[in-house]
Amino acid sequence: RYDLERAAAYLDTYGFGDVVVTLKLGGNVQKVLLKYATESGADLIVAGAYSRSGIGRLFFGSTAQGLIEQSDVPLFMYH
């Protein structure tokens, strides 16, 4: 588990304010993230990209793939 408050405080020292946001997710995760990014005027989406098995992607899809395919906001993805 990452310490989000500590990460936000660190980023704030470099001029990045309000970088940690908690969203209530339901349904399609990438759609919720993209909607929030658009509505908030985000300049960048930073996301982790973790692998799911082929069968998992078949049944549940891939949030990372959905972000890559649908985002109008630049992405920084890390695996």
Secondary structure, DSSP 8 states (H G I E B T S, - for coil): ---HHHHHHHHHTTT--S--------S-HHHHHHHHHHHHT-S-EEEE-----HHHHHHH--HHHHHHHH-SS-EEEE-
